[in-house]
Amino acid sequence: MQNLDDLKVTLVQSELHWEKPEANMDMFAKKLEAIRDTDFIFLPEMFTTGFTNNSENLAERMHGKTMQWMSALAASKNCPISGSVIIEEEGEYFNRLICMFPDGAFQYYDKRHLFALAGEDKYFSGGQEKLIIDHRGWKINFQICYDLRFPVWARRKSDQKHDYNVLVYVANWPIPRVQAWSTLLKARSIENMSYVIGVNRVGVDGNGIEYSGKSEVFDPLGNSLGSLPDSEDGIIDCVLKKPFLHKTREKFNFQNDADPFEFL
């Protein structure tokens, strides 16, 4: 029997059908059929389309098919599910991470750091607010892909607003920069003394960009708890342990020596 202080997380690393939302939802539904016992399911960034700037043609509303699909899936698996999709709201387009709960309630996070190198900033609006949820006593901070390069946005502080136990990155992170992906995920875990989850895609997208996956989970000391093979579809379960987190933070209380700052 699972300890109530544990959190079992499931990462889904997959190739994506380029700009075909229904095909991707069907694919993920089949991949998740075998999952019976988990506390949280994580899908990649833009899991219904792949990373595309075709926001005007592919955007959905918050009551659209993907939200309905996520709600039904979360209910059937009896656990929250998260991943980002393209959302239109009041004439603006967002790369929006949805955290859907089994009862149909949801929270969301709009990607703050838009990837200007690929022109994302020309087709999407950036978010301004963090999302830190409380699930089964675990405080989980959600971020998206390029946010990983900006440690201040992820900085854990001891106050109630900025403290968390788990930092999550959903991504479409390409092969040419995969060393940065692995290195920065590990760095975020060490500097914040937090569990860190990175879920990436594999395959080649419609722009010819190749992705290697390397989805991985790190503990608060930067040790890998599990990873998925390069360039292969796969699902991995990892168990996060709250007593280990607390003991680590008590023993190495580096936050006491951190520089004070306010994020403007």
N, C-alpha and C positions, 0 to 999 in steps of 0.2 A: 504493500500500500504506500502511496506517495505521501511524504511528509507535507503537512499543511504549510510549512515554511518554504517549500520548494516551488519553483515555477518551471514547468516543462514547456519549452518553446519549439516550434516547428518551422524550419526555413525551407522554402520551396524555390529551387534554382531551376530555371527553365529557359528554353528557346521561346521566342515570341513570334506570333504571326504578325507580319508587318501591317499595321493600320487596319486590323480586322478584329474589332472588339468581341463580336459574338463567337468567332473561332477561338479566341483566347479564353473566354469564359467557359466554353465547352471543354477545352483542353484542361484547364485548371480543375474543373469539376471532376473530371475523370482521374486526374492525378491525386486528388484529395479523397477519393472514395475509400481508400484503405485506412485513412486516419480515424482512429476511434478515441484515443485518450491523449489529449494535449490541452494546455492552458492558453495557448496563443499561436496563431498561424500568421506568418509573415510572407508576403509576396513582393516581387521587385517593384521598382519605379515604373510608372506607366505600363502596368502589366496587361492592359487591354489593347495597347497599340504599339509598344516599343517607343523609344525616345524619339519623338517627332515634333517639329515646329508647326505641323499642320493643324493648329489649334482651332481655327475657324470652322473647319469641316468635320473635325472629330470630337469636339467638345460635347459633353453631356450636361444636363442640369442635375441638381441635387436630388431630384425625384426620378432620375432616369433608370435605364435598364441595369447599368452596373451597380448602382446603389441597391436596387431590388435584388439583384443576384447576390451581392455581398450579404444582405440581410438574411436571405433564405439559407445561404451557406453557413453563416455564423449560427443560425438557429439549429440547423441540422447537425452541426459539429459541437454545439453547446459550448462554444468558446469564441472570443473575439478574433477577427481577421483584419489585417491591414495591408495596404499597398497604395500606390498613388495612381491617379487617373487625371485626365484633362477635364476640367470643369469650367463652364461659362456661368458668370454671375454678373448681372447688371452691365453687360457689354464688355466685361473684362474676362480674361482667360487665366486660369491658375493650374499649376502642376500641384495637385492637391492630394495629400495623403489622407485617406479615410481610415478611421479606426471604428469598425462596426461591431456592435455587441449583439449577443444572442437574442436580446429582447427587442431589437430593432433600433435602439438608441445608437447614436454615433457622435464622434468628435472628429475634428479635422485640423490639419496643419498645411498651410500653403508654403511651398518652398521659398525660402528667403533669398538664397544666393543663386541667381539665375546664371546659367553657363554661357557667358557672352562669347566664348571662343566658338561655340556652335550656333550663336544667334538666338539663344533661348530668350534673352532679355528683350528682343524685338517682337516677340509673339506672346509673351506671358507677362503677367504682373507679379511682382514679388510679395511674399507675405511679410507681416510685421510682428506676429505674435508666435511665441513658442507654444508647444502642446506637451504638457506633462500630465499624464493620466494616472489615476490610482486604480490598480486592478489586483484584487486579492491581497492587498497590503503592499504591493510592489508599485513604486512610482517609476513610470516609464516615459522617457523623453524621446520624441520622434523627430527625425530629420531626414533629408532627402539628398542623396548623391553628392553634388558639388558642395553642400554644406559641410562635408567632411573636412574640407581644406581650411575651415575657419574655426579654430579652436575656441575663440572667445564666445561664439554663439552656443557652444556646447559646454561651456565651463560650469562645472557643478560648484555651488556654494552651499553653505550650511543653513541658510535661511529657508523657510518653508516654500517660497516661490521657486527657487532655483535648485533645490535638492532633488536627487533622484537615485534610483538603484540600477536602472538599465537604460542604456543609450542605444537607439536603433537607427540604422541607416538602410533605407531601401534605395536601390541604385540600378542604373544602366551604365556601368563603369567599363570603358573599353580596354582592350589588351595593351595598347601602347603605354598606358599609365597604370597598369595593374600593380606595379611595385609600390606606387604611392598609395593605392587602395589598401593593401595589406599592412603597410607600415603605419599609415595614419589611423586605421582602426585600432591597432595595438597601442599606439600612442594615446589615443583618446581614453582607452581603458586604464592605462597607467596613470595619466595625469589627473583623471577624475576619480580614480579608485572605484570604478564602476564596471559592471558587466557591459559588454558592447556586442551588439549583433549587427552584422553586415550581410545583407541578402542582395545578390547581384544576378543578372541574367547571363545566358550563354547564347551562342549562335551569331549570325550575321544579320544586320538590319537592312532596311531598304535603301540606306545610303552607303552600303558596303562596309560599314564599321563592324568589326568583330569584337565579341565579348567572351571573356574566359571564365566568368563566374567567380571562383574563389570565395564563395560565401563562407562566413566563419563566425564563431562565437568566442569571445575572449573573457577571461575572468578579471577581477579587479587588480591582479598583479601582472596582467598581460600574457597569461598562459592561455594557449588555445584549448578550448573544451571540445572542439569538433569543427570539421571543415568538409566542404564538398569538393569532389574532383574537378580539376580544370576542364573546361569545355564540355562538360557532361550535364545532362539533366539529372536532377536528384533531389531527394528530400532528406533532411537530417533533423533529428531530435536532440536537444541538449537540456539538461536539468540545471537550473540556477538555484543556488543554495543560499538562503538569507543568513543563516548562522555564520557561514564562511565570510560573507560580505561584511557583517558586523564585526567579527573578530579581526579581519584585515584592517578595517578602518580604525578600530580601537588601538591596534598594535602600531600601525603606521599612520598616525593622525596628521598627515602632511597638510591638510586643509587649514590647520591652525596657523601655518606659516605662509599661507597664500597671500598674494598682494590684493588689497581691497580695490574694487573698481565698480563703476556703474556703467551698464551698457546703455548708450544713448540711441 
